[in-house]
């Protein structure tokens, strides 16, 4: 039995993953460094290389932790909402929380998109991102269906494209509210689909 498979080892490994996920969320891929992760977790620097074979492995674990936590939060929020009389604004909020995160601040949205685009340069993350993307699309479909909106692959793809396009355009224009821009476009798209 290795130290990593003991309860103490698992706690330490989890602390490192959580610390790395926080750093990833706050500062992107460049923020996830051995020293920064160890300091955030309150563990010795050597623990990062003891529990992870490489920085890439730690970044992948942090990315998965962050993605799965967001999906779990989205599922929990959806389960807590009544299905009767769920208005379009509630649906828009649920969808945007999944696509943009819950923090509406300009910097948070910008960092999220930098991370998403940055995964294209990190081939080791591509299989994980495909898996998380599939689970995200399943959750988006569930949000629509439970809200009385027909869900198919084309509608899901269109929603994602509308949100991504609105956000990228807002970021280019340095619009202080990219989430608001995405909300307006998504609301119009869902309303026109229903009409």
C-alpha positions as CSV (number, residue, x, y, z in Angstrom):
1,X,0.0,0.0,0.0
2,X,1.4,3.4,-1.0
3,X,1.0,6.5,1.1
4,X,-1.3,7.9,-1.6
5,X,-3.8,5.1,-1.0
6,X,-4.0,5.7,2.7
7,X,-6.8,7.9,4.1
8,X,-4.1,10.6,5.0
9,X,-2.7,10.2,1.5
10,X,-6.1,10.6,-0.2
11,X,-6.8,13.7,2.0
12,X,-3.5,15.2,0.9
13,X,-4.0,14.4,-2.7
14,X,-7.5,15.8,-2.6
15,X,-6.3,19.0,-0.9
16,X,-3.8,19.5,-3.7
17,X,-6.5,18.9,-6.4
18,X,-8.8,21.4,-4.7
19,X,-6.0,24.0,-4.3
20,X,-5.1,23.5,-8.0
21,X,-8.7,23.9,-9.0
22,X,-9.1,27.1,-7.1
23,X,-5.9,28.5,-8.7
24,X,-7.1,27.4,-12.1
25,X,-10.4,29.2,-11.6
26,X,-8.8,32.3,-10.2
27,X,-5.9,32.7,-12.6
28,X,-6.0,30.2,-15.4
29,X,-3.4,27.5,-16.4
30,X,-0.4,29.8,-15.6
31,X,-1.5,30.0,-12.0
32,X,-1.2,26.3,-11.4
33,X,2.4,25.8,-10.4
34,X,3.8,23.3,-7.9
35,X,4.8,25.9,-5.3
36,X,1.5,27.8,-5.6
37,X,-0.6,24.6,-5.2
38,X,1.4,23.4,-2.3
39,X,1.2,26.7,-0.5
40,X,-2.6,27.0,-1.1
41,X,-3.1,23.4,0.2
42,X,-0.8,24.0,3.2
43,X,1.4,21.1,2.2
44,X,5.1,20.7,1.5
45,X,6.3,21.5,-2.0
46,X,7.5,17.9,-2.5
47,X,3.9,16.6,-2.0
48,X,2.9,17.9,-5.5
49,X,5.5,15.6,-7.2
50,X,4.9,12.8,-4.8
51,X,1.1,12.5,-5.5
52,X,1.3,13.6,-9.2
53,X,3.8,12.4,-11.8
54,X,3.7,15.8,-13.6
55,X,2.2,19.2,-13.5
56,X,0.0,18.1,-16.5
57,X,-1.4,15.4,-14.4
58,X,-2.2,17.8,-11.6
59,X,-3.8,20.3,-14.0
60,X,-5.9,17.5,-15.5
61,X,-7.1,16.5,-12.0
62,X,-7.9,20.1,-11.2
63,X,-9.8,20.6,-14.4
64,X,-11.8,17.5,-13.8
65,X,-12.5,18.5,-10.2
66,X,-13.7,21.9,-11.2
67,X,-15.8,20.7,-14.1
68,X,-17.5,18.0,-12.1
69,X,-18.2,20.4,-9.2
70,X,-19.9,22.8,-11.6
71,X,-22.0,20.0,-13.1
72,X,-23.0,18.7,-9.7
73,X,-24.0,22.2,-8.6
74,X,-26.1,22.6,-11.8
75,X,-27.8,19.3,-11.2
76,X,-28.5,20.2,-7.6
77,X,-29.9,23.6,-8.5
78,X,-32.1,22.0,-11.2
79,X,-33.4,19.4,-8.7
80,X,-34.3,22.2,-6.2
81,X,-36.4,24.2,-8.6
82,X,-40.1,23.6,-9.1
83,X,-40.9,22.6,-12.7
84,X,-44.3,24.3,-12.7
85,X,-44.3,27.8,-14.2
86,X,-40.6,27.9,-14.7
87,X,-40.1,31.1,-16.6
88,X,-37.7,31.9,-19.4
89,X,-35.4,33.9,-17.2
90,X,-35.0,31.0,-14.8
91,X,-34.1,28.8,-17.8
92,X,-31.6,31.4,-19.1
93,X,-30.0,31.6,-15.6
94,X,-29.7,27.8,-15.3
95,X,-28.1,27.6,-18.8
96,X,-25.7,30.5,-18.3
97,X,-24.6,29.1,-14.9
98,X,-23.5,26.0,-16.7
99,X,-21.9,27.7,-19.7
100,X,-20.4,30.7,-17.9
101,X,-20.2,29.8,-14.3
102,X,-22.1,31.5,-11.5
103,X,-19.7,34.5,-11.1
104,X,-21.0,37.2,-13.5
105,X,-17.9,39.4,-13.1
106,X,-16.2,40.4,-16.3
107,X,-12.8,38.9,-15.1
108,X,-14.4,35.6,-14.1
109,X,-16.0,35.2,-17.6
110,X,-12.8,36.2,-19.3
111,X,-10.8,33.7,-17.4
112,X,-13.3,31.0,-18.1
113,X,-13.0,31.5,-21.8
114,X,-9.2,31.8,-21.7
115,X,-9.2,28.3,-20.0
116,X,-11.6,26.9,-22.5
117,X,-9.5,28.1,-25.4
118,X,-6.3,27.1,-23.6
119,X,-7.4,23.5,-23.5
120,X,-6.8,23.4,-27.3
121,X,-3.1,23.8,-26.7
122,X,-3.1,21.1,-24.0
123,X,-3.6,17.8,-25.8
124,X,-3.6,15.9,-22.6
125,X,-6.9,17.7,-21.6
126,X,-8.8,16.9,-24.8
127,X,-10.3,13.5,-23.8
128,X,-11.4,14.9,-20.5
129,X,-12.9,18.0,-22.1
130,X,-14.8,15.9,-24.6
131,X,-16.2,13.8,-21.7
132,X,-17.1,16.9,-19.6
133,X,-18.6,18.6,-22.7
134,X,-20.9,15.6,-23.3
135,X,-22.0,15.6,-19.7
136,X,-22.7,19.4,-20.0
137,X,-24.8,18.9,-23.0
138,X,-26.8,16.2,-21.2
139,X,-27.4,18.6,-18.3
140,X,-28.5,21.4,-20.7
141,X,-30.9,19.0,-22.4
142,X,-32.3,18.0,-18.9
143,X,-32.7,21.7,-18.0
144,X,-34.7,22.3,-21.2
145,X,-36.9,19.2,-20.9
146,X,-37.7,19.8,-17.3
147,X,-38.6,23.4,-18.2
148,X,-41.0,22.3,-20.9
149,X,-38.8,23.1,-23.8
150,X,-38.0,20.6,-26.5
151,X,-34.4,19.6,-26.4
152,X,-32.4,18.1,-29.3
153,X,-28.8,18.3,-30.4
154,X,-29.4,21.2,-32.8
155,X,-31.0,23.3,-30.1
156,X,-28.3,22.6,-27.6
157,X,-25.6,23.5,-30.2
158,X,-27.4,26.6,-31.2
159,X,-27.7,27.7,-27.5
160,X,-24.0,27.2,-26.9
161,X,-23.1,29.0,-30.1
162,X,-25.4,32.0,-29.3
163,X,-23.9,32.3,-25.8
164,X,-20.3,31.8,-26.9
165,X,-20.8,34.4,-29.7
166,X,-22.4,36.9,-27.4
167,X,-19.7,36.5,-24.8
168,X,-16.8,36.7,-27.3
169,X,-18.3,39.8,-28.9
170,X,-18.8,41.4,-25.4
171,X,-15.2,40.6,-24.4
172,X,-13.9,42.1,-27.7
173,X,-16.0,45.2,-27.0
174,X,-14.8,45.2,-23.4
175,X,-18.5,45.2,-22.4
176,X,-18.5,45.1,-18.5
177,X,-21.4,42.6,-18.5
178,X,-20.7,39.7,-20.9
179,X,-23.1,37.6,-19.0
180,X,-25.9,40.2,-19.6
181,X,-25.1,40.2,-23.3
182,X,-25.3,36.4,-23.4
183,X,-28.6,36.5,-21.4
184,X,-30.2,38.9,-23.8
185,X,-29.2,36.8,-26.9
186,X,-30.2,33.5,-25.3
187,X,-33.5,34.9,-24.1
188,X,-34.3,36.1,-27.6
189,X,-33.2,32.8,-29.1
190,X,-35.4,30.7,-26.7
191,X,-38.4,33.0,-27.2
192,X,-38.1,32.9,-31.0
193,X,-37.8,29.1,-30.8
194,X,-41.0,28.9,-28.8
195,X,-42.9,31.3,-31.0
